[in-house]
Amino acid sequence: MRLYRWLSDFHGSERKIALAIGNFDGFHVGHQAVIAQMQAKARAMNLLSAVMIFEPQPLEFFGRGKTQGDSASVESAANNNVPARLFTIRDKLRIFRAAGIDIVFCMTFTRKFAALSDVEFVAMLERMQVASVTVGSDFSFGRGGAYHIAELKAACATRGMECSAIGKVEEEGVRISSTMLRSLIVKGDFSTAAKFMGRPYSIAGRVVHGNAIGRTIGFPTANINLNRLVCPLSGVYAVKVACSYGHFEGVANVGHRPTITIPTLHSLLEVNIFNFDADLYGQEIEVTFVHKIRDEVKFENLDALIAQISADKERAQYLLSLEAPILP
């Protein structure tokens, strides 16, 4: 799979391209339907399969506020109602690679990009050697999101491109969307979220060095910086962990560590892996969220925190014992 962060780095390909466009945040079954249709057209027309995503995601960009320019703090993002991000670009690339995508175009979302007309947008696709376009039924683009599937189809037709949209994907009469998925994950309803995603919700990342407080109090953790403006998770969770050493169970905290002297600005994922004592620094692990145990709170002192972590670990072990066994 090839990744292009700048179109200037794309110098053409041996075949034309079938392109799916969207945020694909959470990659739920609706997103999967868009990708499946794009790949079917790629096979039928002998095209390369490709995806176009955006960084930052458009709602993140516009939610930052006029005074923030092209960057924003966690606090300003939260105050401007930026939606929680389910997947980082690392998560998306992992999913696209598993799906067999040939090319990913990660477009830097700017005011200039957001202001493209329908004609300008499709002219850009033509320069990218796009022959077929697939989007979701609620796709919008251009100045103020003024253009929709009808305008996209019309503009594509003038350039000789095939274009189609996937209809709404529903489950028990409910339209599946990233917004609905965020709500489920915020509430800790991971079983329903897994049904709509076609797989359990997980986060993958590289283990970084922390301040080693967990190790000094008897609960060493593998730490992952979540690198997102707003995280849908906050609190303590029973989790399953996959790493180079195998599959394990654990208890995780996601948040800003308010009991610690200097809380973290961005959300941090800390996982205490049960019956595990190997070195994971620099390695990538995947953490699957199974049950929410409690919200994150600030404790009066370290002793109170230690007592609560012990209780959390016991609760996580009980909840995980009710789950299906971990696959080898």
C-alpha positions as CSV (number, residue, x, y, z in Angstrom):
1,M,0.0,0.0,0.0
2,R,1.3,3.4,-1.0
3,L,0.6,6.6,1.1
4,Y,0.6,10.1,-0.4
5,R,0.5,13.1,1.9
6,W,1.0,15.5,-0.9
7,L,-0.4,15.3,-4.4
8,S,2.9,16.7,-5.7
9,D,4.5,13.4,-4.7
10,F,2.1,11.5,-6.9
11,H,3.5,11.1,-10.4
12,G,0.9,8.8,-11.8
13,S,0.5,5.0,-11.8
14,E,0.5,2.1,-14.2
15,R,-3.3,2.0,-14.1
16,K,-6.1,4.4,-13.5
17,I,-7.8,4.5,-10.1
18,A,-11.0,3.6,-8.5
19,L,-11.4,6.0,-5.6
20,A,-13.5,6.0,-2.4
21,I,-13.7,9.3,-0.6
22,G,-14.6,9.9,3.1
23,N,-13.4,10.3,6.6
24,F,-13.9,6.6,7.4
25,D,-13.7,7.3,11.2
26,G,-14.3,4.1,13.0
27,F,-14.6,2.2,9.7
28,H,-18.1,0.9,10.5
29,V,-20.1,-1.4,8.2
30,G,-21.4,1.6,6.2
31,H,-17.8,2.6,5.4
32,Q,-17.0,-1.0,4.6
33,A,-19.9,-1.0,2.0
34,V,-18.3,2.0,0.3
35,I,-14.9,0.3,0.2
36,A,-16.4,-3.0,-1.0
37,Q,-18.2,-1.3,-3.9
38,M,-15.1,0.7,-4.9
39,Q,-13.1,-2.5,-4.9
40,A,-15.7,-4.3,-7.0
41,K,-15.5,-1.5,-9.6
42,A,-11.7,-1.6,-9.5
43,R,-11.8,-5.4,-10.3
44,A,-14.4,-5.0,-13.0
45,M,-12.6,-2.1,-14.7
46,N,-9.0,-3.2,-14.0
47,L,-8.2,-0.2,-11.9
48,L,-6.1,0.3,-8.8
49,S,-8.1,0.7,-5.5
50,A,-7.6,3.9,-3.6
51,V,-9.0,5.9,-0.7
52,M,-9.0,9.6,-0.1
53,I,-9.1,10.8,3.6
54,F,-8.5,14.2,5.2
55,E,-6.2,15.4,8.0
56,P,-7.5,17.1,10.0
57,Q,-11.0,15.7,9.5
58,P,-13.3,18.5,8.2
59,L,-15.4,18.8,11.4
60,E,-12.2,19.1,13.5
61,F,-10.9,21.8,11.2
62,F,-14.1,23.9,11.3
63,G,-14.8,23.2,15.0
64,R,-11.5,24.8,16.1
65,G,-12.8,28.3,16.0
66,K,-11.8,31.3,13.8
67,T,-9.0,32.4,16.2
68,Q,-7.2,29.1,16.1
69,G,-6.1,29.1,12.5
70,D,-4.9,25.7,11.3
71,S,-4.0,24.4,14.8
72,A,-5.8,24.2,18.1
73,S,-5.4,23.0,21.7
74,V,-7.4,20.2,23.3
75,E,-9.3,22.7,25.4
76,S,-10.3,24.9,22.4
77,A,-11.3,21.8,20.5
78,A,-13.6,20.6,23.3
79,N,-15.1,24.0,23.7
80,N,-15.9,24.2,20.1
81,N,-17.6,20.8,20.1
82,V,-15.1,19.0,17.9
83,P,-16.4,15.4,17.6
84,A,-14.3,12.8,19.4
85,R,-12.0,11.0,17.0
86,L,-12.5,7.2,16.9
87,F,-9.4,6.5,14.7
88,T,-6.1,8.2,14.2
89,I,-4.5,8.1,10.8
90,R,-2.4,5.1,12.1
91,D,-5.6,3.2,12.9
92,K,-7.0,4.0,9.4
93,L,-3.9,3.0,7.6
94,R,-3.9,-0.3,9.5
95,I,-7.5,-1.0,8.4
96,F,-6.9,0.0,4.8
97,R,-3.8,-2.2,4.6
98,A,-5.8,-5.2,5.9
99,A,-8.6,-4.4,3.4
100,G,-6.1,-4.6,0.5
101,I,-6.2,-1.0,-0.6
102,D,-3.5,-0.1,-3.1
103,I,-3.2,3.7,-2.6
104,V,-4.2,6.1,0.2
105,F,-4.3,9.8,-0.5
106,C,-4.2,11.7,2.8
107,M,-5.2,15.2,1.9
108,T,-4.3,18.1,4.2
109,F,-7.6,19.8,4.9
110,T,-7.2,23.6,4.6
111,R,-9.4,26.6,3.9
112,K,-8.2,26.6,0.3
113,F,-9.1,22.9,-0.1
114,A,-12.5,23.4,1.6
115,A,-13.3,26.2,-0.9
116,L,-12.9,24.2,-4.1
117,S,-15.8,24.3,-6.5
118,D,-17.3,21.1,-7.8
119,V,-15.5,21.6,-11.1
120,E,-12.2,22.3,-9.4
121,F,-12.6,19.2,-7.2
122,V,-13.2,16.9,-10.0
123,A,-10.4,18.4,-12.1
124,M,-8.1,17.5,-9.2
125,L,-9.5,13.9,-9.4
126,E,-8.7,13.8,-13.1
127,R,-5.1,14.8,-12.4
128,M,-5.0,11.9,-10.0
129,Q,-6.0,9.5,-12.8
130,V,-9.3,8.7,-11.2
131,A,-11.7,6.8,-13.5
132,S,-14.3,5.8,-10.9
133,V,-15.6,7.5,-7.7
134,T,-17.5,6.0,-4.8
135,V,-18.9,7.9,-1.8
136,G,-21.5,7.6,0.9
137,S,-25.0,8.9,0.4
138,D,-24.4,11.9,2.7
139,F,-21.2,13.0,1.1
140,S,-20.7,16.7,0.7
141,F,-17.8,18.8,-0.4
142,G,-16.6,22.3,-1.5
143,R,-17.6,25.7,-0.3
144,G,-19.5,25.3,2.9
145,G,-20.4,21.7,2.0
146,A,-22.6,23.1,-0.7
147,Y,-22.0,20.3,-3.2
148,H,-23.5,16.8,-2.8
149,I,-23.7,13.6,-4.8
150,A,-25.8,15.1,-7.7
151,E,-23.2,17.8,-8.3
152,L,-20.4,15.3,-8.0
153,K,-22.0,12.9,-10.5
154,A,-22.6,15.8,-13.0
155,A,-19.0,17.1,-12.7
156,C,-17.6,13.6,-13.0
157,A,-19.6,13.0,-16.1
158,T,-18.1,16.0,-17.9
159,R,-14.6,14.4,-17.3
160,G,-15.7,10.9,-18.3
161,M,-15.6,9.5,-14.8
162,E,-18.0,6.9,-13.4
163,C,-19.5,8.0,-10.0
164,S,-21.9,6.3,-7.5
165,A,-23.0,6.6,-3.9
166,I,-23.8,3.8,-1.4
167,G,-27.3,4.1,0.1
168,K,-27.9,4.3,3.8
169,V,-26.7,1.2,5.8
170,E,-29.1,0.4,8.6
171,E,-29.2,-2.1,11.5
172,E,-32.6,-2.7,13.0
173,G,-33.9,0.5,11.5
174,V,-31.1,2.6,12.8
175,R,-28.8,4.4,10.3
176,I,-25.2,3.4,11.1
177,S,-22.9,6.4,11.3
178,S,-19.7,7.6,13.0
179,T,-21.8,9.9,15.1
180,M,-23.8,7.0,16.4
181,L,-20.7,4.9,16.9
182,R,-19.1,7.7,19.0
183,S,-22.1,7.8,21.2
184,L,-21.9,4.1,21.9
185,I,-18.2,4.1,22.7
186,V,-18.5,7.2,24.9
187,K,-21.1,5.3,26.9
188,G,-18.9,2.2,27.0
189,D,-21.4,0.1,25.0
190,F,-18.7,-1.9,23.2
191,S,-20.8,-4.9,22.3
192,T,-23.2,-2.8,20.2
193,A,-20.4,-0.8,18.8
194,A,-18.7,-4.1,17.7
195,K,-21.9,-5.2,15.9
196,F,-22.0,-1.9,13.9
197,M,-18.2,-2.1,13.2
198,G,-18.0,-5.7,12.4
199,R,-15.2,-6.1,14.9
200,P,-14.4,-5.0,18.5
201,Y,-13.3,-1.4,19.0
202,S,-9.5,-1.1,19.5
203,I,-6.7,1.4,19.5
204,A,-3.2,0.6,18.2
205,G,-0.1,2.6,19.0
206,R,3.5,2.6,19.9
207,V,4.5,2.2,23.5
208,V,6.3,5.3,24.9
209,H,8.2,6.0,28.1
210,G,6.2,7.5,30.9
211,N,7.2,8.7,34.4
212,A,7.3,5.2,35.8
213,I,4.9,6.0,38.6
214,G,2.9,2.9,37.8
215,R,5.9,0.7,38.3
216,T,6.8,2.3,41.6
217,I,3.4,1.5,43.0
218,G,3.2,-2.0,41.8
219,F,1.2,-1.5,38.6
220,P,3.5,-1.1,35.7
221,T,1.8,0.2,32.5
222,A,2.4,0.3,28.8
223,N,1.7,3.9,27.7
224,I,0.4,5.1,24.4
225,N,-0.1,8.8,23.5
226,L,-3.5,9.0,21.8
227,N,-2.6,12.1,19.6
228,R,-6.1,13.3,19.0
229,L,-7.9,16.6,19.8
230,V,-10.8,14.8,21.5
231,C,-10.8,11.2,22.6
232,P,-14.1,9.2,22.9
233,L,-12.7,7.3,25.9
234,S,-12.3,8.5,29.4
235,G,-12.0,6.3,32.5
236,V,-11.0,2.8,33.4
237,Y,-11.6,-0.3,31.2
238,A,-11.2,-4.0,31.1
239,V,-9.2,-4.7,27.9
240,K,-7.5,-7.3,25.8
241,V,-4.0,-6.6,24.5
242,A,-2.2,-8.0,21.4
243,C,1.5,-7.5,21.1
244,S,4.6,-9.3,19.7
245,Y,4.6,-11.6,22.8
246,G,1.0,-12.8,22.2
247,H,-2.5,-12.0,23.6
248,F,-3.1,-10.9,27.1
249,E,-5.7,-9.3,29.4
250,G,-5.4,-6.1,31.4
251,V,-6.9,-3.0,32.9
252,A,-6.5,0.4,31.2
253,N,-6.9,4.0,32.1
254,V,-7.6,6.6,29.5
255,G,-7.5,10.3,30.4
256,H,-5.3,13.0,31.9
257,R,-4.1,11.4,35.2
258,P,-5.6,14.1,37.5
259,T,-4.1,12.5,40.7
260,I,-0.5,12.9,39.3
261,T,1.2,16.2,40.1
262,I,1.4,17.3,36.4
263,P,-1.6,15.9,34.5
264,T,-1.2,15.2,30.8
265,L,-2.6,17.7,28.3
266,H,-3.5,15.1,25.7
267,S,-5.3,11.9,26.6
268,L,-3.0,9.0,27.5
269,L,-3.8,5.3,27.3
270,E,-2.1,3.4,30.2
271,V,-2.5,-0.4,30.3
272,N,-1.6,-2.7,33.2
273,I,-1.2,-6.1,31.4
274,F,-1.9,-9.1,33.7
275,N,0.9,-11.7,34.2
276,F,3.3,-9.8,31.9
277,D,6.7,-8.4,32.6
278,A,8.5,-8.0,29.2
279,D,9.8,-4.8,27.6
280,L,7.4,-3.2,25.2
281,Y,9.0,0.2,24.7
282,G,9.0,1.2,21.0
283,Q,6.7,-1.7,20.0
284,E,3.2,-1.4,18.6
285,I,0.4,-2.9,20.6
286,E,-3.3,-3.2,20.0
287,V,-5.7,-2.6,22.9
288,T,-9.3,-3.9,22.5
289,F,-11.9,-2.4,24.9
290,V,-14.3,-4.9,26.4
291,H,-16.0,-3.2,29.4
292,K,-16.0,0.2,31.1
293,I,-15.4,0.0,34.8
294,R,-15.7,3.6,36.0
295,D,-15.0,7.2,35.1
296,E,-11.6,8.8,35.7
297,V,-11.5,10.7,39.0
298,K,-9.0,12.6,41.1
299,F,-8.0,10.9,44.4
300,E,-6.9,12.7,47.5
301,N,-3.5,10.9,47.7
302,L,-1.5,8.1,46.2
303,D,-2.6,5.5,48.7
304,A,-6.3,6.1,47.7
305,L,-5.3,5.7,44.1
306,I,-3.4,2.4,44.8
307,A,-6.4,1.0,46.6
308,Q,-8.7,1.9,43.7
309,I,-6.4,0.4,41.1
310,S,-6.4,-2.8,43.0
311,A,-10.2,-2.9,43.0
312,D,-10.2,-2.0,39.3
313,K,-7.9,-4.8,38.5
314,E,-10.0,-7.3,40.4
315,R,-13.2,-6.0,38.7
316,A,-11.5,-6.2,35.2
317,Q,-10.4,-9.8,35.9
318,Y,-13.9,-10.8,36.8
319,L,-15.5,-9.1,33.8
320,L,-12.9,-10.6,31.4
321,S,-13.5,-14.1,32.9
322,L,-17.0,-13.9,31.5
323,E,-15.8,-13.3,28.0
324,A,-14.8,-15.9,25.4
325,P,-11.2,-17.2,25.8
326,I,-8.5,-15.2,24.1
327,L,-7.5,-16.8,20.8
328,P,-3.9,-18.1,20.6
